[in-house]
């Protein structure tokens, strides 16, 4: 039995991590075991790479190095955790996957979508989620949330100028428009309880036979 692969995407400050933590207790009645994980990270070495990427002190990391570090972490994560869980028929929900690299490095860093797509395909052997939930929020609102709610854990990417964050959001919107069969867009500017409710509704409608 093949597993179900779901990714959560959105700009920093969209609240997707909070949503994931909130929905997990609500979907434990699914017929399959649920594996929740994150990128970059998810397995030991990938978590170590995460610390390198996000450390605000690592200012010498340029855009291309950043992209390749993300790809290396993704490869490790996929091989060690995602693929075995899918092969066992589990539901894998990952906080960020391939679309983050396209949005952040392809659009935000302006490395080019084609380059990032190629590297993603190389790292993942073409693996794509069955469903991607995109949490959309205005850039100014997202940055305000970051500064108000995550002041003690601001990372290297959070410190980028607002213009880069706007490019990332625009990139996400273009990615969503290109693959409407895979994406569902959720208005993340709403109160958190409503965003959680909308997310649960999408999952239960899409995978009704799993509940």
N, C-alpha and C positions, 0 to 999 in steps of 0.2 A: 504494500500500500504506500503510495506516495504521500509525503507530508504536505502541509500548507505553509507557504512562505509569505509573510506579511512584513512590510517595512513601514516605518513612520518617518516622515521627512518634514522639514520646515526650517526657516531661518532660526538662528539663535534667538531665544526670547519668545518663541511661539508657544512654548509650554508643552511640547510633545512628551518630554520625559515625565512630567507630572501627570499627564493623561495616562501614559503607559502604567505608571505605578497605581493609578486609581482604577483602571479597568481590569487589572489582573484578577483581583478577588471576585469581580463580577462575571468573569468568563471561565471560572474554574469548573463549571458544570459542562464544559464542552466534552465531547466523547473522546477526544484525543488529549494526550499530555501536551502541556504548553511549555515551551522553552523561550524565555525572555532574555534578550542579550543586547549588546550595544556595540557601536563602532565610533571611533577606533577603540579596539579592546575586545573583550569577550573571552579571551584566553590569555595565558600568562605573558607570552612574549609580546602579543599585540597590546596588552595593557602597558607594558614597558615602553613600547613605541608611542602609545598615547601620551605618556608623561613627557616624552621628548618633544612631541609635536605641540602640545598645549602649554608648555612651560614658558611664561612670559620672558624669562631670561634668555631664551634661545633665539635671539634676534638675528643670528647669522643664518638661520634656515631660510633659503630663498624659495620662490614659488615652485620650482621644479623639484627641489628636494622634498618639499612638503607633499607634493603630489605622489612622489614615489614612496614616501614613508606611509602615507595612507594606503596605497596599493599593497605594500608589503604586509601591513597589519590586516588588511581585508583578506588577503590570501590565506594567512595563518588562521584567521577566524573562521573562514569558510571551510577549510580543510579539516580543522580540528573539532568544530562545533556545529556549524550549520548543516553541512552535508550529512554527517552521521545522524543528526536528529531528523532530517527530512527522509532519509532512507529508512528510518524506524517508524515513519508514519506520523511524526509529531507535528504540532503547530509551532512554527518558529516565528517569533515577533522580534524584529530587530530595530533598535533606535538608531537610525541612519544606515544607509547602504550606498549603492553605486551612485544614486542621484545626488548625494551630497557632494561628491567629488566633481561632478559635472557643474553643479551650481557654484560651489566655492572656488574650485581651481579653474574650471573651464570658463565660467562667466566672471566671477569675482576677481580672480587673479589674471583673467584674460589670457590664459594659456591656450584656449581654443577647444571647442567642444569635441572636435574630431580626435584630437590627441588624447583627451581624457577618456572618451569612449573606447578608443583602442586599448588604452592601458587597463581600463576596467574589464574589458572583455578578456584580455590576456590574463589578468589576475584571477578572474572568476570563472573562466571557461564559458563565458556567456550566460551565467546564471542570473535570472531576474526574478523578482518577487511575483507572486500571483496577484497580489493587491498592494498598492502603496497609498497610504493615507497622507495627504499633504496638508499641513496645518499652516494656513496663511494668516499673516498679520502685517499691518503697516510697519515700516522700518522704524519710524520714530517711536512707536509704541513698544516695539520689541526691544530697542536699546534702552528705553526707560525702565522696562521690566528687568533687564540685565543689571543695571546699575542699582535698582532698588532692592532686588531680591537675591542677587548673587554677588554682593559686594565683597564677600570673603573668599570667593573662588573665581575671580575674573581670570580668564585664560588668554593666551596669546591672540587667538582669533577674535575674542570679544573686544580687544583693544584697537582693532582696525577702525579706520575712519568710516563715518556713516555712509560715504559714497560707495565703499566696497560692499557694505551690507545691502545697500539698495540694488547694486548689480546682482548680488546673490538672489535677492527676492525676485527680481525680474527674470533671472535665469530659471528659477524654479517655475515661475508662471509659464515660461516658454516650454519647459520640459513637460509640464502637465498637459499643455495644449497639444503637444505632439503625440502623446500616448494616452488618450482618454479612456481606452479600454482597461488600462492598468491603474489609473489614478482616480481617487475620490478626493475632492477638495473640501476641507472643513474650515469654517470661519473661526479662527483662533482668537479673534478680537472680542468674542463673547465672554461672559463670565465662565470661569473654569467648569462649574457644574454643568453648564449647557454644552460646552465642548466635549466633556466626558459623555454626556447623554447622546450627543450626535455621533460620537465615535462608536459607542455601543450599538446604536441603531444600524450603522453601516455594517458592522461585523455580523450582527444577528440576521440582517437581511441578506447579506452576501453568502453567508455560510449557515443558513437556516437548518440545513440537514445535519449540522454538526452539533446542534444544541439539543 
